[in-house]
Amino acid sequence: MDLLTQLLVAAISSGTPLLFATLGGILIERSGIMQLGAEGLMLMGAVIACMTYIHTGSLGWTLLAVFVVSAALGLLHSFLTVTLRANQVVSGLAMTLFGSGLSAYLGKSITGTPIPGAVPKINLGFLDDVPIIGDMFAHLDILTWFSFALVIAAHLFIHRTSFGLHLRAIGDNPATADVMGIPVQLFRYGYIIVGSMLIGLAGADLLLIYSPTWIEGMTAGRGWIAVALIIFARWNPIRALFCAYFFGAMDTIGFKIQLIGSAIPSYFLKMIPYIVTILVLMYLGWRSRNKPSGSPEALGVPYIREQRF
């Protein structure tokens, strides 16, 4: 396997958690609610996955526990931003701080403990002899294949179904959607909860596939990169796939440079994905300075239904 193929394989492994988190964020922000709590949700997903897998050894129970905890945190964020109409930026940051602190507390007893076993893989033996493609797709785990299916399903849902049209409506003009009989608050609750579950799954994937040992703060800012990827992808699931793997490659390239014996300090190599994030944000901001951003028009604006007397 040559260096390029190794980089592509590593990009899929590193980019899949980013993809799950980005898809979850797209669902939430398409409904008009900002999601800045991805870092905390990913950390909670990772620590819950580690604790559950160590005690049960079951992938099914592990994913169920991650979904339940993530849904509960999503429900809390929904209550604050939709019902109480709290500042969405503050609520998201509070979610990050809460998830970071609680995950560190819960993970004290399991820090450094490797999870037993591994996530099952789908072996496609007929691809083994195909150059590059075989190395990339012949032996992927089931969560990675699920992420592929999820991208297609999310794209079709948002752009090809009536419920996807409702989602875009409540994100762009909730007042008009309300007049048309769409339950704006109920839909926002649902999308925030489902999106939070996907972000929690991102943390679980990070632990179960990429780094199978719990370490405090193991996301290392990936939640914030996912927030940026939502903007890079322009709230589109298909674009999110390519953006996530591009930044997955940037996250991996530092390790590859170290392996070939580069004299560049490792601290600088670890900065690569974050520097690229800043540069891409600057470029997109400059390029789109006179164009619509593509974001939902009501993003971050609390919806207050007209009172009737």
C-alpha positions as CSV (number, residue, x, y, z in Angstrom):
1,M,0.0,0.0,0.0
2,D,1.6,3.3,-1.1
3,L,1.6,6.5,0.9
4,L,-1.3,8.1,-1.0
5,T,-3.5,5.0,-0.4
6,Q,-2.6,5.0,3.2
7,L,-3.5,8.6,3.5
8,L,-6.9,8.0,1.8
9,V,-7.7,5.1,4.2
10,A,-6.7,7.1,7.2
11,A,-8.8,10.0,5.9
12,I,-11.9,7.8,6.0
13,S,-11.2,6.6,9.5
14,S,-10.4,10.1,10.8
15,G,-13.1,11.8,8.8
16,T,-16.1,9.6,9.8
17,P,-16.6,11.1,13.3
18,L,-16.5,14.6,11.7
19,L,-19.0,13.4,9.1
20,F,-21.5,12.2,11.7
21,A,-21.1,15.4,13.7
22,T,-21.5,17.6,10.6
23,L,-24.7,15.8,9.5
24,G,-26.1,16.2,13.0
25,G,-25.3,19.9,12.9
26,I,-26.8,20.3,9.5
27,L,-30.1,18.9,10.7
28,I,-30.2,21.1,13.7
29,E,-29.1,24.3,11.9
30,R,-31.5,23.6,9.0
31,S,-34.3,24.0,11.5
32,G,-33.0,27.4,12.5
33,I,-31.2,26.6,15.7
34,M,-27.5,27.1,16.1
35,Q,-25.5,24.2,17.5
36,L,-22.2,25.2,19.2
37,G,-22.3,22.3,21.7
38,A,-20.9,19.6,19.3
39,E,-17.6,19.3,21.3
40,G,-19.4,18.6,24.5
41,L,-21.9,16.1,22.8
42,M,-19.0,14.3,21.2
43,L,-17.2,13.9,24.5
44,M,-20.3,12.6,26.2
45,G,-20.9,10.2,23.4
46,A,-17.3,8.9,23.7
47,V,-17.3,8.4,27.4
48,I,-20.7,6.8,27.5
49,A,-19.6,4.5,24.7
50,C,-16.5,3.5,26.5
51,M,-18.2,2.9,29.8
52,T,-21.0,0.9,28.3
53,Y,-18.8,-1.2,26.0
54,I,-16.5,-2.1,28.9
55,H,-19.3,-3.3,31.1
56,T,-21.5,-5.0,28.4
57,G,-19.2,-5.8,25.5
58,S,-22.2,-5.2,23.3
59,L,-22.2,-2.8,20.4
60,G,-26.0,-2.6,20.4
61,W,-26.3,-1.6,24.0
62,T,-23.4,0.8,23.6
63,L,-25.0,2.7,20.7
64,L,-28.4,2.6,22.6
65,A,-26.8,4.2,25.6
66,V,-25.1,6.9,23.5
67,F,-28.4,7.7,21.7
68,V,-30.3,8.0,25.0
69,V,-27.8,10.3,26.7
70,S,-27.3,12.4,23.5
71,A,-31.1,12.7,23.1
72,A,-31.4,13.9,26.7
73,L,-28.8,16.6,26.1
74,G,-30.5,17.5,22.9
75,L,-33.8,17.8,24.7
76,L,-32.2,20.1,27.2
77,H,-30.8,22.3,24.4
78,S,-34.3,22.3,22.8
79,F,-36.0,23.4,26.0
80,L,-33.5,26.2,26.4
81,T,-33.6,27.5,22.9
82,V,-37.1,26.7,21.6
83,T,-39.3,26.9,24.7
84,L,-37.4,29.4,26.8
85,R,-35.9,31.2,23.7
86,A,-32.6,31.5,25.4
87,N,-29.6,32.8,23.5
88,Q,-28.6,30.0,21.2
89,V,-24.9,30.8,21.3
90,V,-24.8,30.8,25.1
91,S,-26.8,27.6,25.3
92,G,-24.4,25.9,22.8
93,L,-21.3,27.0,24.7
94,A,-22.9,25.9,28.0
95,M,-23.5,22.5,26.4
96,T,-19.9,22.3,25.5
97,L,-18.7,23.2,28.9
98,F,-21.2,20.9,30.6
99,G,-20.3,18.0,28.4
100,S,-16.5,18.5,28.8
101,G,-16.7,18.7,32.5
102,L,-19.2,15.8,33.0
103,S,-17.3,13.5,30.6
104,A,-14.0,14.2,32.5
105,Y,-15.7,13.3,35.8
106,L,-17.4,10.1,34.5
107,G,-14.2,9.0,32.7
108,K,-11.8,9.2,35.6
109,S,-12.2,5.5,36.5
110,I,-11.8,4.2,32.9
111,T,-9.0,6.5,31.7
112,G,-6.5,4.5,29.7
113,T,-8.7,1.3,29.7
114,P,-8.9,-0.2,26.2
115,I,-12.3,-1.4,25.1
116,P,-12.7,-5.1,24.7
117,G,-13.0,-6.4,21.1
118,A,-13.7,-4.4,18.0
119,V,-16.5,-3.1,15.9
120,P,-17.5,-5.7,13.3
121,K,-16.4,-5.1,9.7
122,I,-18.1,-5.8,6.4
123,N,-15.6,-7.7,4.3
124,L,-16.0,-7.4,0.6
125,G,-13.4,-9.9,-0.7
126,F,-14.2,-9.3,-4.3
127,L,-12.6,-5.8,-4.0
128,D,-9.3,-7.0,-2.6
129,D,-7.7,-7.1,-6.0
130,V,-8.9,-3.7,-7.1
131,P,-6.1,-1.1,-6.7
132,I,-6.8,1.7,-4.2
133,I,-10.5,1.0,-4.1
134,G,-9.9,-2.4,-2.5
135,D,-7.7,-0.9,0.2
136,M,-10.2,1.8,0.9
137,F,-13.5,-0.1,0.9
138,A,-12.9,-3.8,1.2
139,H,-12.8,-4.0,5.0
140,L,-14.7,-1.1,6.4
141,D,-16.5,-1.2,9.7
142,I,-20.3,-1.1,9.9
143,L,-20.4,2.5,11.3
144,T,-18.5,3.8,8.3
145,W,-20.9,2.1,5.9
146,F,-23.7,3.5,8.0
147,S,-22.3,7.0,7.5
148,F,-22.3,6.6,3.7
149,A,-25.9,5.5,3.8
150,L,-26.8,8.3,6.2
151,V,-25.3,10.9,3.8
152,I,-27.5,9.7,0.9
153,A,-30.6,9.4,3.2
154,A,-30.1,12.9,4.6
155,H,-29.7,14.4,1.1
156,L,-32.8,12.8,-0.2
157,F,-34.7,13.7,2.9
158,I,-33.8,17.4,2.8
159,H,-34.2,17.9,-0.9
160,R,-36.7,15.3,-2.1
161,T,-39.4,14.8,0.6
162,S,-42.2,17.0,2.0
163,F,-40.7,16.7,5.5
164,G,-37.4,18.0,4.1
165,L,-39.3,20.9,2.6
166,H,-40.9,21.6,6.0
167,L,-37.4,21.5,7.6
168,R,-36.1,24.1,5.2
169,A,-39.2,26.2,5.7
170,I,-38.9,26.4,9.4
171,G,-35.2,27.3,9.1
172,D,-35.8,30.0,6.5
173,N,-39.2,31.5,7.5
174,P,-40.8,29.9,10.6
175,A,-43.6,32.4,10.6
176,T,-44.8,31.4,7.1
177,A,-44.3,27.8,8.0
178,D,-46.5,28.2,11.1
179,V,-49.2,29.9,9.0
180,M,-49.2,26.9,6.7
181,G,-49.9,24.6,9.6
182,I,-46.3,23.2,10.2
183,P,-45.7,22.8,14.0
184,V,-42.5,24.8,14.2
185,Q,-41.6,24.1,17.8
186,L,-42.4,20.4,17.6
187,F,-40.3,20.0,14.5
188,R,-37.4,22.0,16.0
189,Y,-37.5,19.8,19.1
190,G,-37.3,16.7,16.9
191,Y,-34.5,17.8,14.7
192,I,-32.4,19.1,17.6
193,I,-32.8,15.7,19.4
194,V,-32.0,13.6,16.2
195,G,-29.1,15.9,15.3
196,S,-27.7,15.6,18.9
197,M,-27.9,11.8,18.7
198,L,-25.8,11.9,15.5
199,I,-23.2,14.2,17.1
200,G,-23.1,11.8,20.1
201,L,-22.6,8.9,17.6
202,A,-19.6,10.9,16.3
203,G,-18.0,10.7,19.7
204,A,-18.8,7.0,19.9
205,D,-17.3,6.4,16.5
206,L,-14.2,8.3,17.5
207,L,-13.7,6.0,20.5
208,L,-14.8,2.7,19.0
209,I,-13.0,3.0,15.7
210,Y,-10.3,5.7,15.7
211,S,-8.9,5.7,19.2
212,P,-10.2,2.7,21.3
213,T,-9.3,4.2,24.7
214,W,-10.9,6.9,26.7
215,I,-8.7,10.0,27.3
216,E,-10.0,13.2,28.8
217,G,-10.6,15.7,26.1
218,M,-9.9,13.2,23.4
219,T,-12.0,15.0,20.8
220,A,-9.2,17.7,20.7
221,G,-11.4,20.3,19.1
222,R,-13.0,18.1,16.5
223,G,-16.4,19.4,17.6
224,W,-15.4,22.9,16.6
225,I,-14.1,21.6,13.3
226,A,-17.5,20.0,12.7
227,V,-19.1,23.4,13.3
228,A,-16.9,24.9,10.7
229,L,-17.6,22.0,8.3
230,I,-21.3,22.8,8.4
231,I,-20.4,26.2,6.9
232,F,-17.9,24.7,4.4
233,A,-20.5,22.3,3.2
234,R,-23.1,25.0,2.9
235,W,-25.6,22.9,4.9
236,N,-25.5,20.2,2.3
237,P,-25.0,16.5,3.3
238,I,-23.2,15.5,0.0
239,R,-20.7,18.3,0.4
240,A,-20.3,17.4,4.0
241,L,-18.9,14.0,3.0
242,F,-16.1,15.4,1.0
243,C,-15.3,18.2,3.5
244,A,-15.2,15.7,6.4
245,Y,-12.7,13.4,4.6
246,F,-10.6,16.4,3.4
247,F,-10.2,17.5,7.0
248,G,-9.7,13.9,8.1
249,A,-6.8,13.8,5.7
250,M,-5.4,17.0,7.2
251,D,-5.7,15.5,10.7
252,T,-3.8,12.4,9.5
253,I,-1.1,14.0,7.4
254,G,0.8,15.3,10.5
255,F,1.3,11.7,11.7
256,K,2.5,10.6,8.3
257,I,5.0,13.4,8.2
258,Q,6.3,12.3,11.6
259,L,6.7,8.7,10.3
260,I,9.0,9.7,7.5
261,G,11.3,11.3,10.0
262,S,10.6,15.0,9.5
263,A,12.4,17.4,11.8
264,I,9.2,19.6,12.2
265,P,8.1,19.5,15.9
266,S,5.0,17.4,16.5
267,Y,3.3,20.4,18.1
268,F,3.3,22.2,14.8
269,L,2.1,19.2,12.9
270,K,-0.9,18.8,15.2
271,M,-1.9,22.3,14.3
272,I,-2.4,21.5,10.6
273,P,-6.1,20.8,10.6
274,Y,-6.9,23.9,12.7
275,I,-4.7,26.1,10.6
276,V,-6.4,24.8,7.5
277,T,-9.8,25.4,9.1
278,I,-8.9,29.1,9.7
279,L,-7.5,29.5,6.2
280,V,-10.6,27.9,4.5
281,L,-12.9,30.1,6.6
282,M,-11.0,33.2,5.5
283,Y,-11.1,32.1,1.9
284,L,-14.8,31.4,1.9
285,G,-15.5,34.6,3.7
286,W,-13.6,36.6,1.0
287,R,-15.1,34.6,-1.9
288,S,-18.6,35.0,-0.7
289,R,-18.4,38.5,0.6
290,N,-21.0,39.8,-1.9
291,K,-23.0,36.6,-2.2
292,P,-25.6,34.9,0.0
293,S,-24.0,32.6,2.6
294,G,-26.4,29.7,2.0
295,S,-27.3,29.5,5.6
296,P,-30.9,29.2,6.8
297,E,-32.3,32.7,6.9
298,A,-33.7,32.3,10.4
299,L,-30.6,30.7,11.9
300,G,-30.0,31.9,15.4
301,V,-33.2,33.9,15.6
302,P,-35.7,32.7,18.2
303,Y,-39.3,32.3,16.9
304,I,-42.0,34.0,18.9
305,R,-45.4,33.1,17.7
306,E,-47.8,36.0,17.4
307,Q,-50.1,36.1,20.4
308,R,-53.8,36.0,19.9
309,F,-56.3,37.6,22.2
